[in-house]
Amino acid sequence: MLDFITLGIESSCDETGVGLYHSELGLIGHQLFSSVEIHSEYGGVVPELASRDHIQRVLPLIKTVLTNAKLTLQDLSGIAYTAGPGLAGALLVGSALAKSLAWSLGVPSLAVHHMEGHLLAPLLEESQPKFPFVALLVSGGHTMLIDVKAIGQYKILGKSLDDAVGEAFDKTAKILGLGYPGGPALEKLAKQGDTNTFKFPLPMVDRPGLDFSFSGLKTFARNTFTKHPNKKSDIAKSFEVATTQILMIKCRRALEKTGRITLVVAGGVSANLSLRNELNKMGRKVGVNIFYPRQEFCTDNGAMIALAGHFRLSHGEYDTNYEINIKPRWSLEELTQIK
């Protein structure tokens, strides 16, 4: 389908993202606004404040991205929006606007799974993974390994039984007094740390399976900090090394189990350079190709929603009514393969 232009709207948490994807030209524009400064004084995301900020930001962002691309609303072929998983109030903002806009323009709308957006984000790059592959999705709300046979054909191989790895990063950073968001701050502090000062445990790597557990690492970090309050950087480094080792071991195990030779790593934590370095070493050692989104598309963004929505809208999928339905909890395995 020629000249199919999809507008993507992302509003699942504290970042308002808008993207434009063209069937022939690819990504032709994106804008992002993060409300992290609003939430930093509270040490985490306040759902009501996030929802209010989305209301203020999303329309100006749409206007900006269209203006920069020299397009108007009438040029749109379809509108994709994040329907879940995420914060209910925040999801309602994006879905209500998307469906209202689609109705007024007479174009189809489509609910997009937030994690499918992350999973497909590396397809925005020049060098793209080929199906099938194993995907590691690591963010503030999710940690999972998925066998990906095709778009929409997903099998969850393993997931976190407690904290997501991004959540564990944020909580450990808070223990160390680093503020919010904690992941980038902890990564920065870890660069000053000594790997050999402390040895953190590697939960669940000594048993079969591909599930994760990170809450014990957070507790270990708290206990270590209580005993050694002047060793912040060493604790940060040891925590980062432990989480990286766990993820690497599980990824290698998933690749061996499935026989795949390609690994996709996406989500906010995939921006961590230590994780990328260790996974790349593992990839070279076992002959596996590894793909990541560019740094700006690791965290929540509208570009990935425009892309994921484009694949489905351009293949004839769309919302069958204008009811506003969100799915704060939504399994990837519920999605269907595009035809």
C-alpha positions as CSV (number, residue, x, y, z in Angstrom):
1,M,0.0,0.0,0.0
2,L,1.7,3.2,-1.2
3,D,1.9,6.4,0.8
4,F,0.3,4.9,4.0
5,I,1.1,7.4,6.8
6,T,0.6,6.3,10.4
7,L,0.6,8.6,13.4
8,G,1.7,6.9,16.6
9,I,0.9,8.1,20.1
10,E,2.6,6.8,23.2
11,S,1.3,7.7,26.7
12,S,1.8,4.6,28.8
13,C,3.8,6.2,31.7
14,D,5.6,9.5,32.1
15,E,6.8,10.2,28.5
16,T,4.5,11.6,25.8
17,G,5.7,10.4,22.4
18,V,4.5,11.0,18.9
19,G,5.8,9.5,15.7
20,L,5.1,9.4,12.0
21,Y,5.8,6.4,9.8
22,H,5.6,6.4,6.0
23,S,5.1,3.2,4.1
24,E,7.8,4.1,1.5
25,L,10.1,6.5,3.5
26,G,10.0,4.9,6.9
27,L,10.1,7.1,10.0
28,I,9.6,10.7,8.9
29,G,9.3,12.4,12.3
30,H,9.0,12.0,16.0
31,Q,8.8,14.1,19.1
32,L,9.1,13.2,22.8
33,F,8.4,15.0,26.0
34,S,9.4,13.5,29.4
35,S,7.7,14.6,32.6
36,V,10.6,13.1,34.7
37,E,11.3,16.5,36.4
38,I,7.8,16.6,37.7
39,H,8.1,13.1,39.3
40,S,11.7,13.4,40.5
41,E,10.7,15.2,43.7
42,Y,8.4,12.3,44.6
43,G,11.0,9.6,43.9
44,G,8.9,7.9,41.2
45,V,6.0,8.3,38.8
46,V,2.8,9.8,40.2
47,P,0.1,8.5,37.9
48,E,-2.3,11.4,38.2
49,L,0.5,13.9,37.4
50,A,1.6,11.9,34.4
51,S,-2.0,11.8,33.0
52,R,-2.4,15.6,33.4
53,D,0.9,16.2,31.7
54,H,0.0,13.9,28.7
55,I,-3.2,16.0,28.3
56,Q,-1.1,19.2,28.0
57,R,1.6,17.8,25.8
58,V,0.2,15.4,23.2
59,L,-1.6,17.9,20.9
60,P,1.3,20.3,20.6
61,L,3.6,17.4,19.9
62,I,1.3,16.1,17.1
63,K,1.2,19.6,15.6
64,T,5.0,19.9,15.8
65,V,5.7,16.5,14.2
66,L,3.3,17.2,11.4
67,T,4.6,20.7,10.7
68,N,8.2,19.4,10.6
69,A,7.2,16.7,8.1
70,K,5.3,19.3,6.0
71,L,2.1,17.3,6.5
72,T,-1.4,18.0,7.8
73,L,-3.9,15.9,9.7
74,Q,-5.7,15.2,6.4
75,D,-2.5,13.4,5.1
76,L,-2.8,10.7,7.8
77,S,-3.9,7.2,6.8
78,G,-4.3,5.8,10.3
79,I,-3.7,6.4,13.9
80,A,-2.0,4.0,16.3
81,Y,-1.9,4.4,20.1
82,T,-0.6,2.6,23.1
83,A,-3.6,0.7,24.8
84,G,-1.4,-1.2,27.3
85,P,0.3,-2.3,29.4
86,G,0.8,0.9,31.4
87,L,-0.9,3.3,33.8
88,A,-4.6,3.4,33.3
89,G,-5.1,7.2,33.4
90,A,-2.1,7.8,31.1
91,L,-3.3,5.2,28.6
92,L,-6.8,6.8,28.6
93,V,-5.4,10.1,27.4
94,G,-3.7,8.7,24.4
95,S,-6.5,6.3,23.4
96,A,-9.2,8.9,23.8
97,L,-7.4,11.4,21.7
98,A,-6.4,8.8,19.0
99,K,-10.0,7.5,18.6
100,S,-11.5,11.0,18.6
101,L,-9.0,12.2,16.0
102,A,-9.5,9.0,13.9
103,W,-13.3,9.5,14.0
104,S,-13.1,13.1,13.0
105,L,-10.7,12.4,10.1
106,G,-12.5,9.2,8.9
107,V,-9.4,7.0,9.2
108,P,-8.9,3.8,11.1
109,S,-7.4,3.7,14.6
110,L,-5.6,0.8,16.2
111,A,-4.6,-0.3,19.8
112,V,-0.9,-1.1,20.0
113,H,0.8,-3.3,22.6
114,H,3.5,-1.2,24.3
115,M,5.9,-4.1,24.5
116,E,5.4,-5.0,20.9
117,G,6.5,-1.5,20.1
118,H,9.7,-2.0,22.1
119,L,10.3,-5.4,20.5
120,L,10.0,-4.0,17.0
121,A,12.0,-0.8,17.6
122,P,15.2,-2.2,16.1
123,L,13.4,-2.4,12.8
124,L,13.7,1.4,12.7
125,E,17.4,1.0,12.1
126,E,19.2,0.5,8.8
127,S,20.6,-2.8,10.0
128,Q,17.6,-4.9,11.0
129,P,17.1,-8.3,12.6
130,K,15.5,-11.0,10.5
131,F,12.8,-13.3,11.9
132,P,12.9,-15.6,13.8
133,F,14.8,-14.3,16.8
134,V,14.9,-14.3,20.6
135,A,14.0,-10.9,22.2
136,L,15.1,-9.7,25.6
137,L,12.7,-6.9,26.8
138,V,14.1,-5.0,29.7
139,S,12.4,-1.9,31.1
140,G,11.1,-0.4,34.3
141,G,8.0,-2.5,34.2
142,H,9.0,-5.7,32.4
143,T,11.8,-8.2,32.1
144,M,11.1,-11.1,29.7
145,L,12.6,-13.4,27.1
146,I,10.4,-14.1,24.0
147,D,10.7,-16.4,21.1
148,V,9.7,-14.3,18.1
149,K,8.8,-16.3,15.0
150,A,7.0,-13.4,13.2
151,I,5.2,-10.1,14.0
152,G,2.5,-11.1,16.4
153,Q,3.7,-14.7,16.8
154,Y,5.2,-14.6,20.3
155,K,6.0,-17.2,23.0
156,I,7.2,-16.0,26.4
157,L,10.1,-18.1,27.4
158,G,10.7,-16.5,30.8
159,K,9.9,-13.4,32.9
160,S,10.7,-11.7,36.2
161,L,8.8,-13.3,39.1
162,D,9.1,-10.1,41.1
163,D,10.8,-6.7,40.3
164,A,11.6,-5.9,36.7
165,V,15.3,-5.2,36.1
166,G,14.6,-1.5,35.5
167,E,12.6,-1.3,38.7
168,A,15.4,-3.0,40.6
169,F,17.9,-0.3,39.1
170,D,15.6,2.5,40.3
171,K,15.0,1.1,43.7
172,T,18.7,0.4,44.3
173,A,19.5,3.9,43.1
174,K,17.0,5.2,45.6
175,I,18.7,3.2,48.4
176,L,22.0,4.9,47.4
177,G,20.4,8.3,47.5
178,L,20.7,8.9,43.7
179,G,17.2,10.1,43.1
180,Y,14.9,9.5,40.2
181,P,15.2,8.2,37.5
182,G,17.7,5.9,39.1
183,G,18.9,3.7,36.2
184,P,21.0,6.3,34.4
185,A,22.3,7.7,37.7
186,L,23.4,4.3,38.9
187,E,25.1,3.5,35.6
188,K,27.0,6.7,35.8
189,L,28.1,6.1,39.4
190,A,29.1,2.5,38.6
191,K,31.8,3.7,36.2
192,Q,33.7,4.9,39.3
193,G,33.3,1.7,41.2
194,D,35.5,-1.3,41.8
195,T,34.2,-4.6,40.5
196,N,36.1,-6.7,43.1
197,T,35.0,-4.9,46.3
198,F,31.7,-6.8,46.7
199,K,30.3,-9.9,45.1
200,F,26.5,-9.8,44.6
201,P,24.5,-13.1,44.2
202,L,23.1,-14.2,40.9
203,P,19.5,-15.3,41.7
204,M,18.0,-18.2,39.7
205,V,21.0,-18.8,37.4
206,D,21.8,-22.0,39.3
207,R,18.4,-23.6,38.4
208,P,16.9,-24.6,35.1
209,G,14.5,-22.3,33.3
210,L,14.5,-18.8,32.0
211,D,12.6,-16.8,34.7
212,F,14.3,-14.0,36.5
213,S,14.3,-12.6,40.1
214,F,15.8,-9.2,41.0
215,S,14.2,-8.3,44.4
216,G,17.0,-10.2,46.2
217,L,19.6,-8.1,44.6
218,K,17.9,-5.0,45.8
219,T,17.8,-6.3,49.3
220,F,21.5,-7.3,49.1
221,A,22.3,-3.8,48.0
222,R,20.4,-2.3,50.9
223,N,22.2,-4.5,53.4
224,T,25.6,-3.9,51.9
225,F,25.0,-0.1,51.9
226,T,23.9,-0.3,55.6
227,K,27.3,-1.9,56.4
228,H,29.4,0.2,54.0
229,P,27.8,3.6,53.5
230,N,30.9,5.1,52.0
231,K,31.1,2.5,49.2
232,K,28.3,3.8,47.0
233,S,30.2,3.5,43.7
234,D,31.4,0.0,44.5
235,I,27.9,-1.1,45.4
236,A,26.5,0.4,42.2
237,K,29.2,-1.4,40.1
238,S,28.6,-4.7,41.8
239,F,24.9,-4.4,41.3
240,E,25.3,-3.5,37.6
241,V,27.7,-6.4,37.1
242,A,25.3,-8.9,38.8
243,T,22.3,-7.8,36.8
244,T,24.3,-7.9,33.5
245,Q,25.6,-11.4,34.3
246,I,22.1,-12.7,35.0
247,L,20.7,-11.3,31.8
248,M,23.6,-12.6,29.7
249,I,23.3,-16.1,31.2
250,K,19.6,-16.2,30.6
251,C,19.9,-14.9,27.0
252,R,22.5,-17.5,26.1
253,R,20.3,-20.2,27.7
254,A,17.3,-19.0,25.6
255,L,19.3,-19.0,22.4
256,E,20.5,-22.5,23.0
257,K,17.0,-23.7,23.9
258,T,15.4,-22.2,20.7
259,G,18.3,-22.7,18.4
260,R,18.0,-19.0,17.3
261,I,21.1,-17.2,16.0
262,T,19.7,-13.6,16.5
263,L,19.0,-11.7,19.7
264,V,17.1,-8.5,19.9
265,V,17.5,-6.4,23.1
266,A,15.1,-3.5,23.7
267,G,13.5,-1.4,26.4
268,G,14.9,1.3,28.6
269,V,17.6,-0.9,30.2
270,S,18.9,-1.8,26.8
271,A,20.5,1.6,26.8
272,N,22.9,0.5,29.5
273,L,26.4,0.3,27.9
274,S,27.7,-2.3,30.3
275,L,24.9,-4.6,29.4
276,R,25.5,-4.1,25.7
277,N,29.2,-4.7,26.0
278,E,28.7,-8.0,27.8
279,L,26.0,-9.2,25.5
280,N,28.2,-8.3,22.5
281,K,31.0,-10.4,23.9
282,M,28.7,-13.3,24.4
283,G,27.4,-12.9,20.9
284,R,30.8,-13.0,19.3
285,K,31.7,-16.0,21.4
286,V,28.7,-18.1,20.4
287,G,28.1,-16.7,16.9
288,V,24.9,-14.8,17.6
289,N,23.9,-11.5,15.9
290,I,22.6,-8.9,18.4
291,F,20.4,-5.9,17.5
292,Y,19.4,-2.9,19.7
293,P,17.4,0.2,19.0
294,R,19.3,3.5,18.9
295,Q,19.6,5.1,22.4
296,E,16.7,7.5,21.9
297,F,14.4,4.7,21.0
298,C,15.3,2.5,24.0
299,T,13.0,4.4,26.3
300,D,9.2,4.9,25.6
301,N,8.7,6.8,22.4
302,G,6.1,7.5,19.7
303,A,8.3,6.2,16.8
304,M,8.0,2.6,17.9
305,I,4.2,2.9,18.3
306,A,4.0,4.4,14.8
307,L,6.0,1.5,13.4
308,A,4.1,-1.3,15.2
309,G,0.8,0.4,14.3
310,H,1.9,0.8,10.7
311,F,2.6,-2.9,10.3
312,R,-0.8,-3.9,11.5
313,L,-2.9,-1.0,10.0
314,S,-1.3,-1.4,6.6
315,H,-2.3,-5.1,6.7
316,G,-5.9,-4.4,7.4
317,E,-6.1,-4.5,11.2
318,Y,-8.0,-1.7,12.9
319,D,-10.4,-1.0,15.8
320,T,-13.9,-2.1,15.0
321,N,-15.5,0.6,17.0
322,Y,-14.8,3.9,18.7
323,E,-15.2,2.7,22.3
324,I,-12.3,3.7,24.4
325,N,-10.8,0.4,25.7
326,I,-7.5,0.2,27.4
327,K,-5.6,-2.8,28.7
328,P,-3.3,-1.9,31.7
329,R,-2.4,-5.6,31.8
330,W,-2.0,-7.3,28.4
331,S,0.1,-10.3,27.5
332,L,2.1,-10.3,24.3
333,E,0.9,-13.9,23.7
334,E,-2.7,-12.5,23.2
335,L,-1.6,-10.8,20.0
336,T,-2.2,-12.3,16.6
337,Q,0.2,-12.7,13.7
338,I,-0.3,-10.1,10.9
339,K,-1.7,-11.6,7.7
